[in-house]
Amino acid sequence: MGVLSNLEPKDVFHYFEEICNIPHGSFHTKQISDYCVAFAKEKGLTYYQDEANNIIMIKEASTGYEEAPPVIIQGHLDMVCEKEADSPIDFLKDGLDLQIDGDLIYAKGTTLGGDDGAAVAFGLALLAAKDIPHPKLEVVLTTEEEVGMLGAEAIDLSMLEGRILINLDSEEEGIFLTSCAGGLRANIKLPVLRKTVSGTEYEISIEGMTGGHSGTEIHKGHGNSNKLMGRLLYMTGQKTDLEIVSMAGGSKDNAIPRKTTAKVIVNPEETDIFETAIKTVEEELKKEQRSGDPSLKIVLKKEENKTASVLDRSSKTRVLMVLLMIPDGVQAMSMELEGLVETSLNLGVMELTEENLMMSSAIRSSVGSAKEFLTEKVKALVEYAGGSVEIVGDYPAWEFQPKSYIRDVFTKCYEKMYGKKPLIQAIHAGLECGLLSNKLPGLDCISLGPDMTGVHTTEETLSISSTKRTWELLCKVLEELK
């Protein structure tokens, strides 16, 4: 018996648990893609699998729906893999440790992958069902969405007939998304030189941060541990002549980093001054972040008489300058839609190797020119410091369409089922609708999904009751598309 075997809708949670048992982090989606191929073969479905591990599965219309317009059901196969320090899960080999707490499903010590395992489960359940009236269904499951929508960029959709797309990659029930920001990933490389010094070594960890999704939660005031480490090292470096050995923080450009660790060498005669400076910065950060990151703390580990390779003076100056001055967080709010972030970026990954400072920043905007200018701003800073910037995963915004047949049907069904109007919104996070609309001119899109919280963090949850209601709404809409 599976952990979710007693939950309804039974097929949805059955397939969700199956998915959670298969490792499927970004860039490691072959196994879950092959699982979908085996599923399609078992069900006698037409399917397509490409070299990027994207999968398309097609189910013919049920009786009486042969003349209805085909519908594309869309989500992505990959998940963000984050875990607590003491979690034994190996994301390359292990499934997730699913748990139920009241109405919520979570994975012990790791992300859950409800983003976007819920969509995959909905798609498979629709394809497996024998009692749900529906038009022809074309289920499109892409890969590497979480690292720049690389699967959606590579996929061939020429075999599809549908021009109605239901994207199931949203996380708030009752909110229908009708546009989203475009984005890209800026991979930064700043060469460094080193020297060898001896002294007292400190390992500094900024931890206990809240983190979150760099699109949907970038406006919530959660601190970026990578940026804060740059500030800490700069400020303590004003009091002591510290030397930088290493730095590392974050693992995904689209997740606000929660922990960053650095190692430094300090002159033994300056250790008291250094430790006092660290406490001062910690007090300042705790005060500033008391609402967004109430559990923030700085942890020090000390080891005397150490010899290490550290940044030379010029490299240290350039590294700290870039960390201090590189923009991060919300850059502009929309002037047209109240409360919507227009432009932002997130320094999600940072690592100081022997030869380079490597960083990755997710840049987003619903205005193409603003995205381009912010990218140029980052490039100008990094190049001035002697580094380079590689742009990958550039995807377009999904623009709002004043008229939408599928939006009208969803709105009508939602009002009839729940006696209230849904919210029609735009989102700052990236969705694949923009890329897919470029490939399929005239595509009529909507995005929705069940309630989730803590997406891209180890606090991620999926609501059981909301999943059931979202499934019922989806089935009702398909029934109406006759």
N, C-alpha and C positions, 0 to 999 in steps of 0.2 A: 504494500500500500504506500502510495506516495504521500508526502506531507500535505499536498493540496487536493488529494483525491476526493474529499468530501465537500468540496466547494462547488458552487454553481456560478456560471455555466460550466458544466463538467468538462466539455471538450476544450474550452478556452484554457482552463486551468491545467488540464492534462498536458496540453501542448506547451504551456508556459513552463511547467515543471520539466518537461523533456528538454526544452531549450536551455534551462538553467543547469541541466546536467552535462551540457556540452560546452567546453571552453570556446568562447567566441569574442575575445577582445579584438580591437582594431588591429588589422594586419595579420590576424590569425583566424580567418573566417572559413577556411577550406572545409573544416569538419562540419560546421553547421550548414554550409551550403550543400555539401554532399548528403547530409541528413534530409534536406528538402528535396533533393533529387530522388532519394530512396522513397520518400513519402509520395512524390508525384508518380513514380513508377507503380507503387502499390495501389494508388487510387486510379490508375489508368488515365492520368492527365497529360496533356501536351505540356512540355517544359523546355526551357532553354537555360543553359548555364554557360557563362563566358569565362575567360581567363582571369577576370577580376573577382570571380566567385559570386557575381550577381546571379540571381535566379529569377526566372519568370515562370509562373505556372498558370495554366488556362483551364477554366471549367466552363463548359457550354451552358447556355441558358436553361433554366428549368421550364417545364411545360407551361405554355401560355405567355412566356417572356421572350420568345424567339425574335420578335420584332423590336424589343426594347433596346435602347442604346447600350452598348457594352460599358462596363464600369471597371476602372483600374483601382485596386486596393493596394496601397503602397506604404512601406515601412523600411527599416534597415536592420541588417543582421548583426552588426557589431555593437559592442557595449563598451563603456568606459570602465576600465579595471582599476579600482582604488581599493586599498585595504588598510586595516589598522596594523600597527607595527607587530602585534603579537598574533596576527592571523596566520594559520598554517596553510592557507589556500595558495596553491600554485596555479595562476590563471592560465598557464599553458597546458596543464594536465588535469586539473580538478574541476568538478562541478561546484556549484554554490551550495552553501549550507542554509537552506530555506527554513524560515521560522514564521509562525503566525502569532500576532499579538492583537487580539480582538478583531477589528476590521482590517488590520494591516498585515501585509506580507513584507518581510525584509530578509536580507541575507546576513547571517551572523559574521560580523567583522569585515564585510566587503560591500561594494556596490551591488545592487540587485539586478541591474540591467533591465528594469521595466521600460526604460528608454533604450532600445525600442522593442524589447521582447514581447511587450503587450501587443504591439502591431503584428508581429510574426505569429503570435498565438491566435489572434483574431483571424488573420489570413488563412492559416492552416485549418482552423475550426470551420470557417466558411467553405473551404474546399472539401472538407470531409463530410459536411452535413448533407443529409438526404431529405430533410423536411423543411428547408428554408427557401421560399420563393425568391428568385433572383434573376437579373439579366445575366448575360455572359460576363464572367468574372476573369479579370486579368490581374493576377497578384504579382506585384513587382517588389522584390526584396533586394535592396542594394547593400553594398559593403563600404567600409571605411568612411561612413558618414561622419563619425565623430572626429575624424582627423582631416577634414577638408572636403567631404562629399566626393571622394575620389571614385567610388563605384558609380554614382549617378553621372559623373562626368564621363566615364568610360562606356557606359551601357548603351547598347543598340536597342532602340525601341521600335524599329521599323515594322516589326511583326504585329504590333498592337493596333487594334481597331478602336479602342476606347478613346474618347475625348472628355470624359468625366473622371476626375481623379479624387479619391478619398484618401488623404494622407492621415495616418494614425500615429503621428509622432508628437502629439501635444500632451500636456500634463495637467489640465484643469477641466474637469467636467463642466458642461454648460457654457463653455467659451469656445466659439468657432473662430478659428484664425483664418484671415483672408489675405494677409500679406506678411512678409518678413524681411529682415535685413539681409543684405549681401555680405560676404566676408572673404577672408583669406588668412593664410598663416605666413607670418614673416619669420624665417629662420635666420638668426643672427650669429655671426662668427667674428669674434674680436681676438686677433692673435696676441699672445703675451710672451714675455721673456722672463726668465727666472734666475734667482741666485740662491745660494745656500747660507742659512743662518742658524744660530743656536739660541735657545732661551727657554722660557716657560710656554708650553703649548696649551691653548684653551680650545675646547670644542664648544661652540655656541649654537644652541638650537632655539629658534623662535617657533613655538608650537602652541597647540590649543586653539588654533584659528578656526573659524566657522567654515570658510571655503564656500563652494557652491558653483552653480552653472554660470559660466562667464557671459552668457547671453541673458537668460531670464532673471538672474540674480545680481547682475553687475551694479545695479542701482541701490542695493540694500545696505551699502556702507561696510561690507565685510572687507577687512584688510587683506593685502597681498603680501604674504610672508617673504617673497623674493624682494619686493621693493623695500619692505621694512628692514631686511637684512642689509641692503645697501645703505640705508639711512643709519642703522646702528653702527656699521663699520666706519662710516664717514665721521659720525659724531664722536665715537670713542677714539678714532684716529686723530682727532683734534687735541686730545688730551695725552695720548701716548703714541710712540712711534711703532705701532703694531705692524706686523708683516702678515700677509694673507697667504695661507697654504692652499685652501680648497673652499669651495662653496657648492651647494647643491640644494635645489628645492623644486617641488612640483613634478608632475609626470605627464600632464596633458595640457596643451595650450588652451583648451576650452574649459578647464576647471580652475577656479581661483585657488592658488596654492595655499595649503594649510600649514605646512611645515617647511622650514629652510634651515639647513645646518651649515656652519662654516668652521674652519679651523684656522687659528692664527697663532703666531709666535710673538710673545711680548718679552721685553727686557725684564729680567728678574727684579730689577730695582724699581720697576714701574707697575708691578702686579696689583698693589693696593689701589693705585690711581686708576688702573684699568677696571678693576672690579667695581669700584665706586662709580665710574662712568657708565658701566653696564647697568647698574641698579638705577641710575638716573634716567637712562633711556627707557628702561623697562617701566618705570613709574609714568613717564610721559606717554608711552604707547598705551598702557593700560587705561590711562585717563582718556586719551583720545578715542580709543576703541571700546570703551566700556559698554556701549550699546550693540555695536556690530560684532564684537568679538570678546564677550565677557570672560572667556576662559583663557585668553592670551597669557602666555608666560615665556620667560627666557630661562633656559636651563644651561648651566655652565659645568664643564668637566675640565679639571686641571691636571696637567702632567708636567713635572719639572724636568729640566735637563734633556731637552729634545733638540735634535738637529733635523731640519726639513728644507725642502725646496720651496721657496716663496716667490711671489711676484717681485720683480725689480721695481724701482721707484716709478719709472715712467709707466709701466704696465699697471701698477696699483692705481696711479692717478687716473689713467684712462678708464679702467674698469669701474672705479667708484663714480667717475663723472657720468658714464653711461647709465649706471644703475640709478643714480640720483635724478638724472634729467630725462630719461626715457619716459614718455607719457604712459599713463595707465589709468584704467577705470573710465567712468563716463566723461566724454568730451563735449557732447552736445545733446540737449533734449529736443524732441520734435516740437516745432512751432505750430503744427497742424493737429496733432493728436495729443491731448493732455495726458501727461504721465508716461509717454512712450520715449524710451531712450532712442535717439537718432544715431549717435556715433559713439563707439567705445573701443577699448582694446584691453587685453589682459596678458600680462607677462606671466604665462603659465608654467614655463619650464626654464630652469637655469642650472648650468653645470660649469664649473671651472675645471678644465682638464689641465694636463701638463703644458699644452701648447695654445689653448684657446679658451675664451669665455664663450660658451654656447648658450643661446637663449632662443625661445620660441614664443611669439606673441600672436594672439588671435585678434584680428582687426575686423570690426563690423560697422556697417552703416546702412541705413535705408536710402541714403543719397549717394549715388555712385561717385560723384565728384568729391564728396567729403571723405569717402573711403580712400580714394586715390591720393588726396592731399595728406591725410594722416599717414598713409604708407610712405609718402615722400618725406614727411617730417621725421619718421623713424630712420629712414635710410640716410637722410642728411646728417643726423646726429652720429649714427654708427660709422658712417664713412669718414666724417670729420675726425673721429677717434681712431681711424685706421682699420676699421672692420668692413665687413660686407654683409649684405642682406639678400637672401634668396626668397622669392615669393612662390608659394605653392598653394594648391587647393583654392584658387580664386573662383568664387561662385557668385552669380548675380542675385540681386534682390528679387523677391516675388512681389510684383506690383498689384495693388488693389484694383479689382474690376468692379465697376458700379453695378453691373448686371451679372447675376450668376444663378443659373437654374438649380444647381446642386445645393447652393446655399439656401435658396428659397425652400427647397424640399426639406432640408434638415430643420430649418426654422419652423416650418409648418408642423412637422412631426414632433419636434421637441415641445412646442406649445401645446399640442394635443395630448401628449403623454404626461406632461408635468405641470400644465396650467400656468406657465410663465414663459417669458421671452428669454432666449439665450442671449449672451453677450457676443457681439461681433467685434473682434479686435485684430490689431496688428501685433506682431511680436518682434522683439529685438534679436532673439536667437535665430540661427539659420535653419531653414527647412529646404528640402530638396525640390520643392514645388517650382522654384525659379529656374533651376537647371532643366527640370523635366518639361516645363512649359516652353523653353527654348527649343527643345527637341521635338515637341508635339504642338505645333501652332494651333491656337484656338482651344487649348486645354482649359477646362473649367474645374478649378481646384477648391478644396476646402480641407482644413486640418483640424482634427479633434482627437481626444483621447480621454482616458479615465484619470482620476485624481492620483497624482504622485507628489511626493515631497522629497527634498534632499537629493534630487537627481545629480549624479556625478560625484556623490559623496557616500561615505559608509553609513550615513543615516537615511539612505534612500528607502522609501516605502511605496507600496502600491495598495490602493484601497480595494478591498474585495467587493463591497457593495457598489462602488462606483464602476468597477469593471463590469459588473452584471448589468447595470443600467446603460452603460455605453454600448454593450453588446446588444441589448434589446433595442436601443435606438438605431443602431447600425442595421439590424435585421429589418426593422420597420421601414427604414428608408429604402432599402433594397426592394422590399415588397411594393413600395409606392412607385418605383421607377419602371412601371409597366408600359 
